[in-house]
Amino acid sequence: MKRQTRHLLIAAAGVAAGIAMVVAVVVLGESGTIELQLGDETFGAGRADVMTDVIARDGPVLYPDLLGRDRPIWLQHLGEDPTRDWFAFDAIAPGADGRCVTEWRSAPDDADGGEFADPCSGAVFGARGVGLTRYRVDVVGGEVIVDLRAVRWVRS
């Protein structure tokens, strides 16, 4: 078989496979068996030792909305052990206007170092995010992993 003919057959097979995939996605999408996911439900927030130093120096880290759901979150670390005492929680208080992102207020005299305040309602939340929607945080291989699927409600 000539080289040019072989290239044409390979290109045609690629186009046919692409069309078949598009048709499958459309058919499965209409049947409701495909769920579109725009982003991961977990994310690596950085190396635990580095993030521990950053938070100790600058305060908790505010991550913008990670999943397109109007859900910015705070990452907080308390204590000195980079493998323990991590907290991740919504930066917007339950029931609050989505534009009212809590603000960190540092307080060196406080044992936990400060608090979060809702600028719209005046509500105050402790440094551990008690009263805000919290998420599971693990340190895996030295990396801080936040699991946005594992919601932990904490009552104030």
C-alpha positions in Angstrom: 0.0 0.0 0.0 1.3 3.4 -0.9 2.3 5.7 1.9 -0.2 8.4 0.8 -3.1 5.9 0.8 -2.1 4.7 4.3 -2.0 8.2 5.7 -5.5 8.9 4.2 -6.9 5.7 5.8 -5.4 6.7 9.2 -6.8 10.2 8.9 -10.3 8.9 8.0 -10.2 6.4 10.9 -9.3 9.3 13.3 -12.2 11.4 11.9 -14.6 8.5 12.2 -13.5 7.8 15.8 -14.0 11.5 16.7 -17.5 11.5 15.2 -18.4 8.4 17.1 -17.2 9.9 20.4 -19.3 13.1 19.8 -22.4 11.0 19.0 -21.8 8.9 22.1 -21.5 12.0 24.3 -24.7 13.5 22.9 -26.7 10.3 23.2 -25.5 9.6 26.8 -25.9 13.2 27.7 -29.6 13.2 26.6 -30.2 10.0 28.6 -28.9 11.7 31.7 -26.1 9.3 32.4 -23.3 11.8 32.0 -22.7 14.4 34.7 -20.5 17.3 33.7 -17.8 18.1 36.3 -16.0 21.5 35.9 -13.0 20.9 38.0 -11.7 18.7 40.7 -13.5 18.2 44.0 -10.1 18.1 45.8 -7.1 20.3 45.3 -3.6 20.5 46.5 -3.1 23.7 48.4 0.7 23.5 48.5 3.4 21.9 50.5 2.5 21.7 54.2 5.8 23.0 55.5 5.7 26.0 53.1 2.0 26.8 53.8 2.5 26.5 57.5 5.2 29.3 57.3 3.1 31.4 54.9 0.0 31.3 57.2 2.1 31.9 60.4 3.6 35.0 58.7 0.6 36.4 56.7 -2.5 34.8 58.1 -4.9 32.3 56.5 -5.0 32.0 52.7 -8.1 32.9 50.8 -8.7 30.8 47.7 -11.1 32.2 45.1 -14.1 30.1 44.0 -12.5 26.8 43.0 -15.4 25.1 41.4 -17.6 27.8 39.8 -20.1 27.6 42.7 -19.6 30.9 44.4 -17.6 29.2 47.1 -14.4 30.9 48.0 -12.6 29.2 50.9 -10.1 29.9 53.6 -7.2 27.7 54.4 -6.1 28.0 58.0 -3.3 26.3 60.0 -3.0 26.5 63.8 -0.1 25.2 65.7 3.5 24.4 64.7 3.2 20.9 63.4 2.7 21.1 59.6 1.0 17.7 59.5 -1.8 18.6 61.9 -4.4 21.2 62.7 -5.4 22.3 59.2 -8.8 23.9 58.6 -10.6 24.7 55.3 -14.0 26.5 55.3 -16.3 28.6 53.3 -15.4 32.3 53.2 -19.1 33.2 53.0 -21.2 32.6 56.1 -24.2 30.3 55.7 -27.2 32.4 54.5 -25.1 35.4 53.7 -25.0 37.4 50.5 -22.4 35.8 48.1 -20.6 39.2 47.9 -19.9 39.3 51.7 -16.7 37.4 52.0 -15.5 37.0 55.6 -12.3 38.9 56.5 -9.4 37.8 58.6 -8.7 40.0 61.6 -5.4 39.2 63.2 -5.2 39.4 67.0 -1.8 38.5 68.4 -3.2 38.3 72.0 -5.7 35.6 71.0 -4.5 32.0 71.6 -5.6 31.2 68.0 -4.3 34.4 66.5 -7.5 36.1 65.3 -11.0 35.7 63.9 -13.0 36.0 60.8 -15.7 38.6 60.4 -18.6 39.0 58.0 -18.5 42.6 56.9 -22.2 42.6 56.0 -23.8 41.1 59.0 -21.0 41.8 61.6 -21.0 38.0 62.5 -17.7 36.8 63.9 -16.2 33.3 63.6 -13.2 31.9 65.4 -9.9 31.1 63.8 -11.0 27.4 63.4 -14.0 28.4 61.3 -16.6 27.2 63.8 -20.0 28.2 62.5 -18.8 28.2 58.8 -19.1 25.2 56.5 -15.8 23.3 56.9 -14.1 20.8 54.6 -11.8 17.9 55.2 -8.1 18.6 55.0 -5.4 16.0 54.9 -1.6 16.1 54.6 -0.6 13.4 52.1 3.1 13.1 51.1 3.8 16.5 52.6 1.0 18.1 50.4 -2.1 19.8 51.9 -5.1 18.3 50.3 -8.6 19.9 50.7 -11.6 17.7 49.9 -14.5 19.9 48.9 -16.8 16.8 48.9 -16.4 16.1 52.6 -18.5 18.9 54.1 -18.3 19.2 57.9 -20.9 21.4 59.5 -19.7 22.9 62.7 -22.1 24.6 65.0 -21.1 27.8 66.7 
